[in-house]
Amino acid sequence: MSFDHGIRYELDGHAARVTIDRPHVLNAVDRAAHVELQRVWADIEASSDVRVVVLTGAGDRSFSVGADVSAAGVDKTGMEYWADLDPDGFGGLSLRESLDVPVIARVNGYALGGGMRWCSAATSSWPPRRRGSGSPSRGSGGSRWTAAW
């Protein structure tokens, strides 16, 4: 499935691949890409088929350099941008507690700012609880992140 604004979502069996496809800006995430990522994570949460997610950036120069604060209409410094995050964090994922499948970061090139945050976040709820297992999974601790170098 392809989303607009440089975000691709593919499902192969039970493995989802989310690609930030904005190599012209080193896969920096602008507001439109952030909204698309929110939609992708919601689709993954709603799917009983997805058991693992691989998050990557297009090209070989950068996984992601974080927020695209140079995008049109952004009049914030990096610190102001981070202070104004939505409840799910950068890209709708860095603080998300409702995703109950592991997310693996396939790092290619630079990983700065929010890109590095995606690589280094962790949780106290590991392993993720399986849907339908009788134990709560939504909002109970978040997702485990693993960096694949």
Buried (B, 14 or more C-beta within 10 A) or exposed (E): EEBEBBBBBEBEEEBBBBBBBBBEBBBBBBBBBBBBBBBBBBBBBEBEEBBBBBBBBBBEEBBBBBBBBEBEEBEEEEEEBBEEBEEBBBBBBBBBBBBBBBBBBBBBBBBBBBBBBBBEBEBEBBEBBEEEEEEEBEEBBBBBBBBEE
